[in-house]
Amino acid sequence: MRTRTTLILLILATLLTAFVLLIDSRRPGTDTSRAEEGRLLPGITLDEITRLEIDRPRETLVVTREGEGFRILSPLEDEADRVRTEDLLRSLLDLSSRTDRAPEAVTGGDEATGLGTKALRAHLVTDASETILEVGSRSIAGGLRFARVPGRESLALVDERAAELLLTPLGGLRERKIFPLAPLETESLTIHSAKEDIHLARRGRERWWIESPLDDEADPAAVNQLLSQLAALRADGFADATETALGFDPPQLTLVAKPRDEDHDEVCLELGDAIPAGNGSFYLRRQGREAVFEIYLADLLRDLRQPAEALRSRKILDFSPWEVVEVELSRGGESVRVTRVDGENEAGKTWAAMEPANFPLDSVALAELLSSLETVDAQRIAPEGETMLGKPLARLRLYFRDAETSPPILIELGVPTGEGGVYVRRDGRKTLLVMDRAVADRIDPAQIRRSPPDKETDGAAPEPTRTPPSAQPPSAPRPALPPSESSRSPSTGRD
């Protein structure tokens, strides 16, 4: 009986303890409540803030939320850096009081606290309220400043950092990213300069084309490098946008990028003059922004000013052998078409002949051929006057697993150039390229034909080397063979 009573009392004590802890967790003094209690601006979250105004000497900073980011409205209008703006707001919300003072305990009033007309004032606006934080204009002993939140009875002493936050330089909040498109988001790029206008357009996912001033395939690596450099542009500083003598009338160079997504805006950059003693820095502006950027451009400008000829692709073949699923190969009147055998990984069985079906295909040789042709660059780009002279002497066509992103490749080989090369035309290009003769010779059905077996050893083991009788040591007579064995030919082993 006593054990039962003790057990009941223990259960009741446990329940009572849990109830007390639950009530205590909801009272001021717990970790969460204590953190809120110490903050100067409790009850406000970052996502709730729609507008920030800071009254400070000589200007009022106004930043408002716009879509997924922020925009500066005063003292000028420009895009705000989302990350830096959120860091500022988060730091303001995290400000806490080191200690509190009753206003009547401070001798000298607002003059002593710095909370008079020269005080720094932050207005944090949400959909439901507006909260004002005042920070004194002067420091006191210990690197502290007085702070006041209307509605709070006592004054707070806060770290000097509170004033530093409210005095954040305008340039520190402005968006320094200049080119908002990633390389894969760009559909076309036009470069207008005094020498020529170059228009580059994407064809498919991987290929780029020079559509002006000539018609030819562009080197995708060169174009993607150019787009990557543009996407990485960050302003070093900002110039006075009202200044007229910055070299934009007319601009030295204009760049227009069209996005693949129609929801994005076209990007237009204009290059102004070099900054005096800027060591490769220039004035740059983007249409749609009032800002004039100061930025180092020497390396990028060298690439932007290169002629269209330098952007032409010298690539003949560039593919992954593992993505090839079908191959067509012809030379000298012989043609063969082969296909990959799905699910087959054993060497020698991964490919099968389709046309003609009885072609003696060597799968290992085909795999080696594809690997040797994986990346082939032209020795040179043939000028317009040169020609292949007649029908192609050999052809290679490759089909890939993903036909949508990797369309078939066709190359046609012409006559030798007389300098160790062979003329080559790739599908879609009017321009002739010159391929190394040794590489061109591999594009031949003979390269993937299985060698016929050696007739001398076909069906029988090779005959052992015999020692001349004169060199053989004397030996005991060999026993006579049974009739079944003595009737066989010693050279063939057959009856």
Protein Blocks (a to p, Z undefined) as FASTA:
>chain_A
ZZmmmmmmmmmmmmmmmmmmmmmmmpghifklmmmmmpmbghiafklpmbdcdddehiac
ddddehjbccdfbfbdcdddfklmmmmmmmmmmpccfbdcdfklpghijmlnopamkbcc
dddddfkbccdddddfbdcehiiacdddehiabacdddfklmmmmmocfklmpcfbfblc
dfklpfbdcdddfkbccddddehjkbccdfbfbdcdddfklmmmmmmmmmmpccfbdcdf
kbmbgopaccfbdcddddfblkbccdddddddddehkgopacdddehiabdcdddfklmm
mmmmpcfklmpcfbfbdcdfklpcbdcddeehiacdddddehiabghilpccfbdfklcc
dfklmmmmmmmmmpccdfbdcdfkbceeiadfbdcddddfblmlmccddddddddehlop
acdddehiabdcdddfklmmmmcfklmgccdddfklgoiacddddddfklpccddddddd
dfklmmpcfklopZZ
